[in-house]
Amino acid sequence: MALQIFIYICFAYGLSNLLVYGMGPYDFLDWIRKMAKKLFGRWGEMLDCMMCTSANIGMVASLLNYFFVNIPLTPMMILYSNTLPWYVIAFCDLCITSGIVWLINTLQEALERLGNNG
């Protein structure tokens, strides 16, 4: 159970980091961020925020896991399976994913600042 949650956290952090900071081949991810801002305005700016991006990843992963995948992959599905309503599981996965990814990102940025000052 703990290993599954750890793998999920690594997946969520990696995907969030890629979507927020990554360039991709031929600057494809940067192009997606720019197009999202053009098409959706303020909503498109969510791809500039680790907390926003990871919250959306948590919600989408939770909904996909609840409705389409038969094995528990997200933290709430691992802990509670289908014993709670889908909207409770999706909201809690959103919060867990956003909080943990934000915490890891904040720690990484603090360590980078510490390394640059020393």
Secondary structure, 3 states (H helix, E strand, C coil): CHHHHHHHHHHHHHHHHHHHHCCCHHHHHHHHHHHHHHHHHHHHHHHHCHHHHHHHHHHHHHHHHHHCCCCCCCHHHHHHCCCCCHHHHHHHHHHHHHHHHHHHHHHHHHHHHHHHHC
